[in-house]
């Protein structure tokens, strides 16, 4: 936890001296990360072994 706080403090010291135009690429990259993970094939199913278009979160009644 201390390392995370230390890193955040260092990042803030740098970012507060930068312009919005300089910060924009980094913020856009951060914003794109969840979208990239959401579109990955393994994000469709809870278990990677059950991946693919046939994957469903519903259980069949025959089981």
Secondary structure, 3 states (H helix, E strand, C coil): CHHHHHHHHHHHHHHCCCCHHHHHHHHHHHHHHHHHHHCCHHHHCCCHHHCCCCCCCCCCCCC
